[in-house]
Amino acid sequence: MIEMLKKNAYVGLGLVAMTQSKIMELGKKIAEESKLPEEEGRKFVGDLLKQADESKAALQEQVTKIVEKTVSSMKLPCTSHFEKLETDVKSLHEAIARLEEKISKLN
């Protein structure tokens, strides 16, 4: 059972790595070699393309989850943190300018 799951996983990953035209080419070749009727051959190619799309989507979702989990565990600042810091620095510059102006008036 585990071997079958591994083989399906490898097939799925293989399909993810292939371009759509290569998948169609492979499907047609297999259909011809298997002497499938034309309608079954088209269905087989369509199924391969569908499986490839599903595998790509699943892989992309998993990669996204892993990346998001990794980034969040790194506690990296996000854009909003930088925007707040930028606003704070601007406010500090303005406060310094006001203080410098007051000091120059005292002298």
C-alpha positions, 0 to 999 in steps of 0.5 A: 500500500505504501509503495503504491502511494509512493509511486502515485506521489512520484507520478504526481511530482513528475507531472508537475515538472512537465509542461502541458505540451509534454504531458499531452505528448506523453498521453498520446504516446501511451494511448497509441501504444496501449491501442486505446480507442480515440475517445478513450485516448482523449479522455486519458490525455485529459485525465493526465492534464487534470491530474497535473493541474491538481498536483501543481495546485496541491504542491503550490499550496504545500510550498506556500504553507511551508514558506508562510510557517517558516517566515512567521517563525522567523519573526521578520518585520512586515511592511506595516512594521516598516511603515510605522517605523518610517512614520515614527522616524519622520515624527522624531525628525519634526520634533528635533527640528522644532527643538532646534528652532526653540534652542536657536531662539534662546541663543 
